[in-house]
Amino acid sequence: MGDIRYLFDDVLENKLKVEPVDKEALKEMQNEWDKVAKPIGSFGTFEAVYSKIAAIQGFKAPDLSHMKLIVCCGDHGIVEEGVSQTSQDVTRICATNIGKGVTTAGVMAKYLGIDVLSVDVGINYSEEVPYTLNRRVKYGTCNFLKQPAMSVEEFSRAVQVGMDLVKDSQDEGKNIILIGEMGIGNTTSASVMAGYLLDLNAEAVTGRGAGLDDEGFSRKRAVVSMALSKYSGLDPVEICSNFGGLELAAMTGIVIGGALYKVPIILDGMLSMVSALVADRLLDNSKDYIIPSHISKEPVARKIAGKLNIEPVIDGKMAVGEGAGAVMMAHMLRLTDEVFHNALKFQDSEVEQYERFNK
């Protein structure tokens, strides 16, 4: 990768290790939850996720007050094949609006006091994109039916962008990161990546993305099928460089960075889950540092969630992207925080302490 040495090189060379989240810390948080005057475990996944955040941060209870939504943006050469209902120009327009904070996720994040950062990792535009942090590695990926989407070095640079964003955010005082993406055509790339990573066919991994008609959907599935028939035995880096997206690579870097710097990463939907799956293949235990949010309507989403051993709590058949599901999850976590801190405890009630029988 030239003369530049990336921290990501150490990930690829297995020089960096990450310990799993401290199980004792999780158990201590569980004991604290059991003191809340309600049926034991009745907040279900929210208790587990809330406790996991505390364990990652190293606190007795999570700090949910310093969050940041990072939306990674990039273009995809595969749109040449008619797999999307819009042109690449929409990526740039949406990235600008995300940076302004006026899109779906942006208005929700503003309501919650969560900072939003739009990042250009690979938008196909000759100038700088307004309201967007320029970390452009390349002017969009190539059409992967004709040539690799990007080189291994370009993939590595995009991953390093994500890792650096985590460190920079941590230095700013942010201790939870939400991730989202914007990139016309990116569900096609992610579908191919999922097919290779999970050994699934085009029918199992291909969805309608932002909303294709039947003709467009058939065309997209045919493209995914052709891509899945090109190679066999690819490793994760080869899969990503041949078929991935620069914004997807950056999200992989954010997940890796979260594990290295001990920052919880709240995922969005299928696209961020694919990136997390790649991160897990590259760095052991990185999935311990991810927080699920929603299960998207893309057909492969549940299979990826199962592979990552995560339980998304929102099932709203959403396909917004840009981190909308992650922001919704942040809101629910703050409500959970209110219960943990302010709800009546057994010791202050007239109800005898409940016992946990499935420790």
C-alpha positions in Angstrom: 0.0 0.0 0.0 2.8 2.4 -0.9 4.9 4.2 1.6 2.1 5.1 3.9 1.6 2.9 7.0 -2.0 2.6 8.2 -3.1 1.4 11.6 -5.4 -0.9 9.6 -2.3 -2.7 8.3 -1.8 -4.0 11.9 -5.4 -5.3 11.8 -4.7 -7.2 8.6 -1.5 -8.6 9.9 -3.2 -9.7 13.2 -1.0 -7.4 15.3 -3.9 -5.8 17.0 -6.1 -7.8 19.4 -9.4 -6.9 21.1 -10.7 -8.5 24.3 -14.4 -9.4 24.5 -16.6 -7.2 26.6 -16.1 -7.9 30.3 -18.6 -10.5 31.4 -18.2 -9.6 35.1 -19.2 -6.0 34.3 -22.3 -7.3 32.5 -23.2 -9.4 35.5 -22.9 -6.5 37.8 -25.2 -4.4 35.6 -27.7 -7.3 35.5 -27.7 -7.3 39.3 -28.4 -3.5 39.3 -31.3 -4.0 36.9 -32.7 -6.7 39.2 -33.1 -4.0 41.9 -35.7 -2.1 39.8 -39.2 -2.8 41.0 -40.5 -4.7 38.0 -40.5 -8.3 36.8 -37.0 -9.6 36.5 -35.6 -9.2 33.0 -38.8 -7.6 31.8 -37.0 -4.9 29.8 -35.6 -7.7 27.7 -33.0 -6.8 25.1 -32.9 -3.2 26.3 -31.5 -4.4 29.6 -28.8 -6.4 27.8 -27.9 -3.6 25.4 -27.9 -1.0 28.1 -25.6 -3.1 30.3 -23.3 -3.8 27.3 -22.8 -0.1 26.7 -21.8 0.4 30.4 -19.4 -2.5 30.2 -17.8 -1.1 27.0 -17.4 2.4 28.5 -16.1 1.0 31.8 -18.8 2.8 33.8 -21.3 1.6 36.4 -24.0 2.9 34.2 -23.8 4.1 30.6 -23.2 7.7 29.7 -25.7 8.4 26.9 -25.2 12.2 26.7 -22.3 12.4 24.3 -23.4 10.8 21.0 -22.5 11.5 17.4 -24.1 10.3 14.2 -21.6 9.7 11.4 -23.0 9.2 7.9 -20.6 7.8 5.4 -21.3 8.7 1.8 -20.0 7.2 -1.5 -21.0 6.4 -5.1 -21.1 3.1 -6.9 -20.2 2.4 -10.5 -22.7 -0.5 -10.6 -25.5 2.1 -11.1 -24.5 1.9 -14.8 -26.4 -1.4 -14.9 -29.7 0.2 -14.0 -29.9 -1.2 -10.4 -31.2 2.1 -8.9 -34.2 4.3 -9.7 -32.0 7.5 -9.4 -28.6 8.7 -10.7 -25.4 9.2 -8.8 -26.1 12.9 -8.4 -28.5 12.1 -5.6 -25.7 10.9 -3.4 -24.1 14.3 -3.5 -27.4 16.1 -2.9 -28.4 13.9 0.0 -24.9 14.1 1.6 -25.3 17.9 1.5 -28.7 17.7 3.1 -27.5 15.2 5.7 -24.7 17.7 6.6 -27.3 20.4 7.0 -29.2 18.2 9.4 -32.5 18.5 7.5 -33.0 14.9 6.4 -34.9 12.1 8.2 -32.1 11.1 10.6 -30.9 14.7 10.9 -34.1 16.1 12.3 -34.4 13.2 14.7 -30.8 13.6 15.8 -31.3 17.4 16.3 -34.4 16.7 18.5 -32.2 14.4 20.7 -29.2 16.7 20.8 -27.0 14.3 18.8 -24.4 15.8 16.5 -24.5 14.8 12.8 -21.4 14.5 10.6 -21.7 13.8 6.8 -18.5 12.3 5.4 -17.5 12.1 1.8 -15.5 8.9 1.5 -16.1 8.4 -2.2 -18.7 10.7 -3.9 -18.3 11.0 -7.7 -18.1 14.8 -7.8 -15.3 17.1 -9.0 -15.6 19.6 -6.2 -16.0 19.5 -2.4 -19.5 18.6 -1.3 -21.0 21.4 0.9 -21.6 20.7 4.6 -19.7 17.5 4.3 -16.3 16.4 5.7 -14.0 15.6 2.8 -12.3 12.3 3.3 -12.7 11.2 -0.3 -10.6 8.2 -1.2 -11.8 7.9 -4.8 -14.5 9.4 -7.1 -16.8 6.5 -6.5 -16.2 2.8 -7.2 -16.0 1.2 -10.5 -18.6 -1.0 -12.2 -17.8 -4.4 -10.5 -19.1 -6.4 -13.5 -16.4 -4.9 -15.6 -13.5 -4.5 -13.1 -12.9 -4.5 -9.3 -14.9 -1.8 -7.5 -11.7 -0.6 -5.9 -8.1 -1.6 -5.2 -7.1 -3.2 -2.0 -5.2 -0.1 -1.1 -8.3 2.1 -1.7 -10.4 -0.3 0.5 -7.8 -0.1 3.2 -7.7 3.7 3.0 -11.5 3.9 3.4 -11.4 1.6 6.4 -8.7 3.8 7.9 -11.0 6.8 7.4 -13.6 5.1 9.6 -11.1 4.2 12.3 -9.8 7.7 12.4 -13.3 9.1 12.6 -13.8 7.1 15.8 -10.6 8.4 17.3 -11.3 12.0 16.4 -14.8 11.7 17.8 -13.5 10.2 21.1 -11.0 13.1 21.3 -13.9 15.5 21.0 -15.5 13.8 24.0 -18.0 11.6 22.2 -18.4 8.2 23.8 -21.1 6.6 21.6 -21.2 6.7 17.8 -24.2 6.0 15.6 -23.5 5.1 12.0 -25.4 5.5 8.8 -24.7 5.7 5.0 -25.7 7.3 1.8 -24.8 5.9 -1.6 -27.0 5.3 -4.6 -26.6 1.7 -5.6 -25.0 0.6 -2.3 -27.6 -2.1 -1.5 -26.5 -3.9 -4.7 -22.9 -3.9 -3.5 -23.9 -5.0 0.0 -26.0 -7.8 -1.4 -23.1 -9.2 -3.3 -20.9 -8.9 -0.2 -23.4 -10.7 1.9 -23.8 -13.4 -0.7 -20.0 -14.1 -0.6 -19.7 -13.7 3.2 -22.7 -16.0 4.0 -22.5 -18.3 1.0 -26.0 -17.3 -0.2 -27.5 -16.9 -3.7 -28.9 -13.8 -5.3 -32.5 -14.6 -4.5 -31.6 -14.8 -0.8 -29.7 -11.6 -0.5 -31.3 -9.2 -3.0 -34.0 -6.7 -2.0 -35.6 -3.7 -3.6 -33.3 -1.1 -1.9 -34.8 2.3 -1.8 -37.8 1.1 -3.9 -37.4 -0.6 -7.3 -40.3 -1.6 -9.5 -40.5 -5.2 -10.7 -38.4 -4.6 -13.8 -35.7 -2.9 -11.9 -35.7 -5.5 -9.2 -35.3 -8.3 -11.7 -32.4 -6.4 -13.3 -30.7 -5.9 -9.9 -31.1 -9.5 -8.9 -29.5 -10.6 -12.3 -26.6 -8.2 -11.6 -26.1 -9.7 -8.1 -26.3 -13.2 -9.5 -23.6 -12.5 -12.2 -21.4 -11.0 -9.5 -21.8 -14.0 -7.2 -20.8 -16.3 -10.0 -17.5 -14.5 -10.8 -15.3 -16.0 -8.1 -15.0 -18.5 -5.4 -12.9 -18.7 -2.2 -12.4 -14.9 -1.8 -11.3 -13.6 1.6 -13.1 -10.6 3.2 -10.7 -8.0 1.8 -11.0 -9.5 -1.7 -14.8 -9.5 -1.4 -14.8 -5.8 -0.4 -12.3 -4.6 -2.9 -14.0 -6.4 -5.8 -17.6 -5.6 -4.9 -17.8 -3.2 -2.0 -18.3 0.5 -1.5 -16.1 3.2 0.0 -18.8 4.2 2.5 -19.3 0.6 3.4 -15.6 0.2 4.0 -15.6 3.4 6.2 -18.3 1.9 8.3 -16.2 -1.3 8.7 -13.5 1.0 9.9 -15.8 2.6 12.4 -16.8 -0.7 13.8 -13.1 -1.7 14.1 -12.3 1.6 15.6 -15.1 1.2 18.1 -13.5 -2.1 19.3 -10.0 -0.7 19.4 -10.9 2.5 21.2 -13.7 1.0 23.4 -16.5 3.1 21.9 -20.0 1.5 21.5 -21.2 1.7 17.9 -24.9 1.8 17.2 -25.6 0.2 13.9 -28.4 1.1 11.5 -29.8 -1.4 9.0 -28.6 -4.0 6.6 -25.8 -1.9 5.1 -24.1 -1.2 8.4 -24.6 -4.8 9.5 -22.7 -6.0 6.3 -19.9 -3.6 7.3 -19.9 -5.0 10.8 -19.8 -8.5 9.5 -16.7 -7.7 7.5 -15.2 -6.1 10.6 -15.8 -9.2 12.6 -14.0 -11.3 10.0 -11.0 -9.0 10.1 -10.8 -8.4 13.9 -11.8 -11.0 16.4 -14.4 -9.8 19.0 -15.2 -6.5 17.2 -18.8 -7.5 17.1 -18.8 -7.3 21.0 -18.7 -3.5 20.6 -21.7 -3.1 18.3 -25.2 -2.2 19.4 -28.1 -3.2 17.1 -31.0 -1.0 16.3 -33.5 -2.1 13.6 -34.0 -5.0 11.2 -34.5 -3.6 7.7 -36.8 -5.0 5.1 -33.9 -6.2 3.0 -34.2 -10.1 2.9 -30.7 -10.8 4.1 -30.8 -8.6 7.2 -32.0 -11.3 9.6 -29.3 -13.7 8.4 -26.6 -11.2 9.0 -28.0 -10.4 12.4 -28.0 -14.0 13.3 -24.4 -14.4 12.2 -23.4 -11.4 14.3 -25.4 -12.8 17.2 -27.3 -9.5 17.6 -31.0 -8.8 18.3 -32.3 -5.6 16.6 -35.2 -4.4 18.6 -37.0 -2.3 16.0 -38.9 -4.2 13.3 -40.6 -1.5 11.3 -39.8 -2.6 7.8 -37.7 0.5 7.4 -35.3 1.3 4.5 -34.4 4.9 5.2 -30.6 4.6 5.6 -28.5 7.5 6.8 -28.7 6.2 10.4 -32.4 6.7 11.0 -32.8 3.4 12.9 -29.7 4.1 15.0 -31.1 7.4 16.1 -34.4 5.8 17.0 -32.5 3.3 19.1 -30.6 6.1 20.8 -33.9 7.6 21.9 -35.1 4.3 23.3 -31.8 3.8 25.1 -32.3 7.2 26.8 -35.8 6.1 27.9 -34.3 2.9 29.2 -31.8 5.1 31.1 -34.6 7.0 32.8 -36.1 3.7 34.0 -32.8 2.5 35.3 -32.0 5.6 37.3 -35.4 6.9 38.3 -37.9 4.0 38.5 -38.9 2.8 42.0 -36.4 0.2 43.5 -37.6 -2.8 45.4 -36.0 -1.6 48.5 -38.1 1.5 48.4 -41.4 -0.3 47.5 -43.7 -2.5 49.5 -43.0 -5.4 47.2 -40.5 -8.1 48.2 -37.4 -8.3 46.0 -38.0 -10.6 43.0 -35.4 -13.3 42.4 -33.7 -14.2 39.1 -33.8 -18.0 38.4 -31.9 -18.0 35.1 -28.6 -16.6 36.1 
